[in-house]
Amino acid sequence: MLKKFRKVYGISLLIFFVYVLLLMKRVENVSLNNLIIIVLCIINIVSGFVSCIKAMCTSISYFLKIALFSTFIFGIFIYFILCYYLEVSNISYFLLIVIFTTIWTFLSTFSENKIGTLSNSILAVIVGISLQANSFIWSEKELTLLKSNVSSSIIEGELASYKVQELTINKVLFPLFVMTTIGALACAYKEYWLEKNKDKLNKLKEDYKKVSKNL
C-alpha cells in the first residue's frame, strides 16, 4: 500500500514540475491555473506524507523530521487557502499558532504513543531552554550597554534594536513551544485514555475478530 503512495508521490511531483515549467503559461485562466496547482499540491503532499507514515510512527528521528516538515507544509497550505478563498488579508500570528498546533497535536497522537510523548518532551525542553537563554543573552547585552559610557540617544537606539531582535527570535520559538507542550499533554492524555478503556478496547477487538471470521 505504501509503495503505491510512493509511486503516486513521484508521479504527482513530476506532473507538478512539468505543468509549472511547461504548461502553466499556456493556460490563460488564472483561476483554473490556481486550482490545478492546488490539486497537484494536495495530491503530492498527502501521498508523500502517507508514504512516510510507517517511519514517522516508529522512529523518534523520523517523527521529528517528518512531523515538523508536514506541520509547516500543511500549515502554510491552510494559511494560503484561508487567504485566497476566504479573502482574509491579514491572519493573526496567534491564529497561525492555532493552525500549526492543531496539525502537530494530531500527528503526535497519531504516532506510536511513546514516540509522540518522547519527541514532544525533547523538543519542549530544547525550545524552553532556548527561550530562556535568548531572554538571558539579550538582558546581559542590555545591562552591559547601560553600564557603558555612551550617550543616552545611542543607548536608546541600541536598546530598541536589542528588543526587536529578542522579540523576533521569541516569535519563532514560541509557536514551537506551544506546539510541543500541547502535543506532549495530548500524548499523555491518550496514554491515560487507552489505559482507562483497555478492557473495552480489548472487547471491541475480540468482537471484531468474531465478525471477521463469520464474514
C-alpha positions in Angstrom: 0.0 0.0 0.0 2.8 2.4 1.0 4.6 1.6 -2.2 1.6 2.7 -4.3 1.6 6.0 -2.4 5.3 6.4 -3.1 4.6 5.9 -6.8 1.7 8.4 -6.7 4.0 10.9 -4.9 6.7 10.5 -7.6 4.3 10.8 -10.5 2.4 13.8 -9.0 5.7 15.6 -8.3 6.8 15.1 -11.9 3.5 16.3 -13.2 3.7 19.3 -10.9 7.1 20.4 -12.3 6.1 19.7 -15.9 2.9 21.8 -15.5 4.7 24.7 -13.8 7.6 24.8 -16.2 5.9 23.9 -19.5 2.1 24.1 -19.4 1.1 26.8 -16.9 1.9 29.7 -19.3 -0.4 28.2 -21.9 -3.4 28.2 -19.6 -4.8 31.8 -19.7 -7.4 31.3 -17.0 -5.8 32.3 -13.7 -8.4 30.6 -11.5 -8.0 27.4 -13.4 -4.2 27.6 -13.1 -4.5 28.1 -9.3 -7.0 25.2 -9.0 -4.7 22.8 -10.9 -1.7 23.8 -8.8 -3.6 23.4 -5.6 -5.0 20.0 -6.6 -1.5 18.8 -7.6 0.0 20.1 -4.3 -2.7 18.3 -2.3 -2.0 15.0 -4.1 1.7 15.5 -3.7 1.7 16.5 -0.1 -0.8 13.8 1.0 0.8 11.0 -0.9 4.3 12.0 0.3 3.0 12.1 3.9 1.2 8.8 3.7 4.2 7.1 2.2 6.3 8.2 5.3 3.7 7.3 8.0 5.3 4.0 9.0 8.7 5.5 9.5 7.2 8.5 11.3 5.2 6.4 13.8 8.1 4.1 14.8 11.2 6.3 15.0 11.8 9.5 17.0 14.3 10.9 14.5 11.9 10.3 11.6 9.0 11.6 13.6 10.8 14.9 14.3 11.8 15.4 10.7 8.6 14.3 9.0 6.1 15.8 11.6 7.9 19.2 11.7 8.1 19.3 7.9 4.4 18.2 7.5 3.2 20.6 10.1 4.9 23.5 8.3 3.8 22.5 4.8 0.1 21.7 5.8 0.0 24.8 8.0 1.3 27.1 5.2 -1.1 25.5 2.7 -4.1 26.1 5.0 -2.9 29.6 5.5 -2.9 30.3 1.8 -6.3 28.6 1.4 -7.7 31.0 4.1 -6.1 34.0 2.5 -7.2 33.1 -1.1 -10.6 31.5 -0.8 -12.0 33.2 2.3 -10.4 36.6 1.2 -8.7 37.0 4.6 -6.0 39.6 4.0 -4.4 39.6 7.5 -4.3 36.4 9.5 -3.0 37.0 13.0 0.1 35.4 14.4 -1.9 33.6 17.1 -4.2 32.1 14.5 -1.2 30.6 12.7 -0.1 29.2 16.1 -3.5 27.5 16.4 -3.2 26.0 12.9 0.3 24.7 13.5 -0.6 23.4 17.0 -3.7 21.6 15.7 -1.8 19.8 13.0 1.2 18.9 15.2 -1.1 17.6 18.0 -2.9 15.4 15.5 0.4 13.9 14.2 1.7 13.5 17.8 -1.4 11.5 18.9 -1.5 9.6 15.6 2.0 8.2 16.1 3.0 5.4 18.5 2.4 6.9 21.9 5.9 6.6 23.3 7.4 8.1 20.1 5.0 11.0 20.3 5.5 11.6 24.0 9.3 11.4 24.0 9.6 13.5 20.8 7.4 16.3 22.2 9.2 16.2 25.5 12.6 16.5 23.9 11.5 19.4 21.7 9.7 21.2 24.5 12.8 21.1 26.7 15.1 22.3 23.9 12.7 25.1 22.9 12.0 26.1 26.5 15.7 26.3 27.3 16.3 28.3 24.1 13.6 30.8 25.0 15.1 31.3 28.5 18.7 31.5 27.0 17.5 34.1 24.4 16.0 36.3 27.1 19.1 36.0 29.3 21.5 36.8 26.5 19.7 40.0 25.5 19.2 41.0 29.1 23.0 40.7 29.6 23.6 42.8 26.5 21.2 45.5 27.7 22.9 45.6 31.1 26.4 45.8 29.5 25.2 48.7 27.3 23.6 50.6 30.2 27.0 50.4 32.1 29.0 51.7 29.1 30.0 55.3 28.7 27.9 56.2 25.6 25.3 58.9 25.0 21.7 58.3 26.0 20.5 58.6 22.4 22.8 55.8 21.3 21.7 53.7 24.3 18.1 54.2 23.4 18.7 53.2 19.8 20.7 50.1 20.7 18.1 49.0 23.4 15.3 49.3 20.8 17.4 47.2 18.4 18.0 44.6 21.1 14.3 44.3 21.9 13.4 43.9 18.2 15.9 41.1 17.8 14.9 39.4 21.0 11.2 39.6 20.0 11.9 38.2 16.6 13.7 35.1 18.0 10.9 34.6 20.6 8.2 34.8 17.9 9.9 32.0 16.1 10.5 29.8 19.2 7.1 30.5 20.9 4.9 28.6 18.4 7.3 25.6 18.7 7.0 25.7 22.5 3.2 25.9 22.4 3.0 23.0 19.8 5.3 20.7 21.7 3.8 21.4 25.1 0.2 20.8 24.0 1.4 17.8 21.9 3.0 16.3 25.0 -0.2 16.8 27.0 -2.2 15.3 24.2 0.0 12.2 24.2 -0.2 11.9 28.0 -4.0 12.1 27.8 -4.0 9.5 25.0 -2.0 7.1 27.2 -4.4 7.7 30.1 -7.4 7.2 27.9 -6.1 3.9 26.4 -5.2 2.6 29.9 -8.6 3.6 31.3 -10.5 2.0 28.4 -8.2 -1.0 27.9 -10.9 -3.6 28.7 -13.5 -2.0 26.4 -10.9 -1.8 23.6 -9.9 -5.5 24.1 -13.6 -6.5 24.0 -14.1 -4.5 20.7 -11.1 -6.3 19.2 -12.5 -9.7 20.1 -15.9 -8.7 18.7 -14.2 -7.5 15.5 -12.3 -10.8 15.2 -15.5 -12.8 15.6 -17.3 -10.7 13.0 -14.4 -11.1 10.6 -14.4 -14.8 11.0 -18.1 -15.0 10.2 -17.6 -13.0 7.1 
